[in-house]
Amino acid sequence: MGIFDFRDPNKRKKAAKGMNIHIQCDPNEIRINDVIISFPTNYGVLKDVLGNATRIEPINQTKNNVYLWDDLGIYCSSPDSEK
């Protein structure tokens, strides 16, 4: 059982070929493909580094959406993609 099992696995998209992601975590910063990511961040910043999310799904009974990069095992959630 994985952390993302609450999401419908039938909606997962196939992994994009040839995409390499390098994540480096230091005590003061996180870098994704040598781009420093400040937290909290927004979807636009992640989209610039990771590309478009493979799925965007609403969270039931909230205003939040979950942005998922299935092939990378990365997700984030927010009520507003700009925040």
Sequence and secondary structure as in RCSB ss.txt:
>XXXX:A:sequence
MGIFDFRDPNKRKKAAKGMNIHIQCDPNEIRINDVIISFPTNYGVLKDVLGNATRIEPINQTKNNVYLWDDLGIY
CSSPDSEK
>XXXX:A:secstr
  TTTTS GGG     TT    EEE SS EEETTEEE SS  HHHHHHHH S SEEEE TTSS EEEEETTTTEE
EEESSTT 
